[in-house]
């Protein structure tokens, strides 16, 4: 666990690592990097190789214990960029703390299952159990998905794949991670294994889905394990703060405006916004039909990113924001989790 700062810089392509020079000019050394979080301009789907390119370019340049989390899809006004989470020199208090961790690599038949959820819950729980962590504000996860080759490997073993749809596997993996995050938060809250186990049971109970206010999960073919970043507040307030909330649907401006008003009253400035977005599974937003899930040309996650990205960018005046598509269990159905990190004078 470390006191951290948040900095972000634009990129010209998924393989652009020039922000390292910007980071140095800001007074930080690459050895201080805990995480590189990026938005790349691919399609955000199974075959989005912009994520892989970015991971391959960045991982040799950052500490071995650091992680990368790249989310594909910069539809609409979203601008490709990277966000650095960096340790503050000398451990000086900033008000914001963070820790990174990884699960073990998951076998293909484990993706989207209770095994994956439990693995995420264990890692997140270990982070949140550390003395001095304060309150969790965001748990950001990059998780694996099922490719056609992985599905074939499951069948060769005589197992039945959870799904044969590679795109659907992205959603199943995201939901498993969200369930794991909520199980960890539930356990930390009351130290009751039975309660956290009941959260994990929701993976097998499709009639009673659960969701977490603090989960932000995206899946990709560029990794086999889960990369996890946990952001929280320091017990001692500092100049960097975070507000967590949820959007109830893709046009819910209220939590964003509320956060911005708080920041204005404190004389602060927004450092980064992390948001989840999804096409409402009911097929409607506030009683009116949407076509995000029935468009044969463009996947619903791409529509959702563009819609929510435009809303938040318009309200904040910034297009370098982290908006990730597919919010299964990450905020209420049709909505999504929201975290605004800001600095005060």
Buried (B, 14 or more C-beta within 10 A) or exposed (E): BBBBBBBBBBBEBBEBBEBBEBBEEEEBEBEBBBBBBBBBBBBBBBEBBBBBBBBBBBBEEBEEEBBBBBBBBBBBBBBBBBBBBBBBEEEEBBBBBBBBBBBEEBBBBBBBBBBBBBBBBBBBBEBBEEEEBBEBBBBBBBBBBBBEEBBEBBBEEEEEBBBBBBBBBBBBBBBBBBBBBBBBBBBBEEEEEEEBBBBBBBBEEEEEBBBBBBBBBBBBBBBBBBBBBBBBBBEEEBBBBBBBBBBBBBEBEEBBEEBBEBBEEBEBEBBBBBBBBBBBEEEEBEEEEBEBBEEEEEBBBBBBBBBBBBBBBEBBEBBBBBBBBBBBBBBBBBBBBBBBBBBBE
